[in-house]
Amino acid sequence: MNAVVCSKKKKGDKKLEEKTKKGLDRADIVRDFWYRDFPGLSCPLVEMLPCSQNCADARMQCEWLNCSTLGAMAERPNPVFRTIEDVLLIGTMSIYESQAEASQHIPHQWREFRLTYPALGSRSKFYGASPCTSDRKIHYLTGVAPESPESLIGGERLTLEAGEYAVVRVNDTALLRDTWIWLLKNWLPASGRREKHAPEFERFTGISEAGSPIGLVEIWIPLEPLATN
């Protein structure tokens, strides 16, 4: 994840500032704007609010209020739908207080994971996963899908839930964050589905010893049907 520097403001900011001056809690105000504009997302907001990236709502904390470089993307991603069984991940979980902190430290988290398990190699089945939590913080697991539960890799375990996912391949990792934003802000509300309260994740072709993605990255968003009356 890359930190985003905001330079543009939307009309909603002025209303938010006015409410903040009245002594209302900023997190509640932001949450109100979120559910007004993105009713298809089910995860609670974290930071002042992301459930991560706590659900990918977190990734959008800054962008949906203020700015996004998605307009510069030449082509919109084309999600495909895939169904998987449970996938067990084992790795290292870190908890961040804010999206900015997560963006800054996740590469270091990956670097430490690679140093701890050098035998994995750069082309192992690496996953970066964010479970939904209620503590208003960003939880991020750097890990692998071991061939067996008896893997020599230690650490925290996280299960990627069986079910349907929207999957997008990102060839340019510089567009990874913007792709997340577009999927959640534009594609998901119009998809006829909503994000399931389950871990979302990225699957990497490889991770370098420096902690940077190598090659193509897949974004996986857990889905469920919209509630019907």
PEFENPE-V983332 format. One record per residue. N is the residue number from 1. PSI is psi in radians with two decimals (999 if undefined). OMEGA is omega in whole degrees, 0 to 359 (999 if undefined). Layout:
n: <N,N>
psi: <PSI,PSI>
omega: <OMEGA,OMEGA>
This chain:
n: <1,2,3,4,5,6,7,8,9,10,11,12,13,14,15,16,17,18,19,20,21,22,23,24,25,26,27,28,29,30,31,32,33,34,35,36,37,38,39,40,41,42,43,44,45,46,47,48,49,50,51,52,53,54,55,56,57,58,59,60,61,62,63,64,65,66,67,68,69,70,71,72,73,74,75,76,77,78,79,80,81,82,83,84,85,86,87,88,89,90,91,92,93,94,95,96,97,98,99,100,101,102,103,104,105,106,107,108,109,110,111,112,113,114,115,116,117,118,119,120,121,122,123,124,125,126,127,128,129,130,131,132,133,134,135,136,137,138,139,140,141,142,143,144,145,146,147,148,149,150,151,152,153,154,155,156,157,158,159,160,161,162,163,164,165,166,167,168,169,170,171,172,173,174,175,176,177,178,179,180,181,182,183,184,185,186,187,188,189,190,191,192,193,194,195,196,197,198,199,200,201,202,203,204,205,206,207,208,209,210,211,212,213,214,215,216,217,218,219,220,221,222,223,224,225,226,227,228,229>
psi: <2.49,2.39,2.53,2.30,2.10,2.32,-0.20,2.62,2.54,2.95,-0.56,-0.43,-0.69,-0.73,-0.69,-0.75,-0.69,-0.73,-0.64,-0.69,-0.47,0.02,0.16,2.62,2.21,-0.69,-0.73,-0.67,-0.82,-0.72,-0.67,-0.80,-0.68,-0.93,-0.43,-0.77,-0.45,1.14,-0.27,-0.18,2.32,-0.25,2.54,2.65,2.55,2.90,-1.87,-0.47,999,999,-1.82,3.03,999,-1.96,2.98,-0.05,-0.68,-0.65,-0.42,0.04,-0.85,-0.81,-0.79,-0.41,-0.67,-0.87,2.83,2.54,0.25,-0.47,-0.37,-0.14,2.24,-0.67,2.48,2.51,2.68,1.64,2.55,2.74,2.28,2.57,2.30,2.83,3.05,2.43,2.14,2.21,2.54,2.30,-2.63,2.18,2.28,2.65,2.24,2.55,-0.42,2.87,-0.68,-0.73,-0.72,-0.81,-0.64,-0.64,-0.23,-0.71,-0.67,-0.67,-0.76,-0.70,-0.75,-0.66,-0.76,-0.68,-0.61,-0.58,1.20,-0.40,-0.24,-0.63,2.83,-0.24,0.40,3.01,1.44,2.42,2.47,2.04,2.54,1.87,2.68,2.29,2.99,0.19,0.14,0.48,2.92,2.02,2.28,2.17,2.20,2.12,-2.98,2.83,1.78,2.72,-0.48,2.71,-0.32,0.36,2.59,-0.17,2.29,-3.13,-2.90,2.59,2.47,2.32,2.18,2.11,2.53,2.60,-2.91,2.46,2.59,2.25,2.29,2.34,2.30,1.99,-0.54,1.89,-0.30,-0.36,0.11,-0.87,-0.76,-0.59,-0.74,-0.81,-0.84,-0.72,-0.77,-0.60,-0.66,-0.90,-0.85,-0.84,-0.43,0.05,-0.24,0.13,3.03,2.89,2.24,2.59,1.39,2.85,2.35,2.77,2.90,2.41,2.20,2.50,-0.64,2.83,2.20,2.92,-0.37,-0.11,0.26,2.55,2.52,2.13,-2.76,2.52,2.40,2.31,2.26,2.09,2.10,2.40,2.75,2.76,2.66,2.54,2.46,2.53,999>
omega: <178,178,180,177,184,179,181,178,176,181,182,181,182,177,180,180,180,179,180,179,180,176,179,182,184,180,179,180,180,180,178,178,182,184,175,186,185,184,182,183,187,186,178,180,180,180,168,171,999,999,148,72,999,180,189,173,184,183,189,185,180,192,187,177,193,187,176,178,183,180,181,180,183,182,175,178,181,183,171,181,179,177,182,169,178,176,179,174,174,181,184,180,174,181,183,182,185,176,180,179,180,180,182,191,180,175,177,178,177,181,178,179,178,179,181,182,185,182,182,184,186,185,176,181,183,177,168,188,180,177,175,180,182,184,177,178,182,179,182,179,170,185,180,172,184,179,179,179,181,181,179,179,179,176,183,180,178,180,172,190,175,178,183,179,167,185,178,176,180,182,180,183,176,180,185,183,180,178,175,183,182,180,184,184,187,186,187,181,181,188,185,179,173,181,179,178,184,181,169,184,172,177,188,172,178,176,181,177,178,178,181,178,175,176,185,176,176,174,179,180,180,186,170,180,173,180,179,180,999>
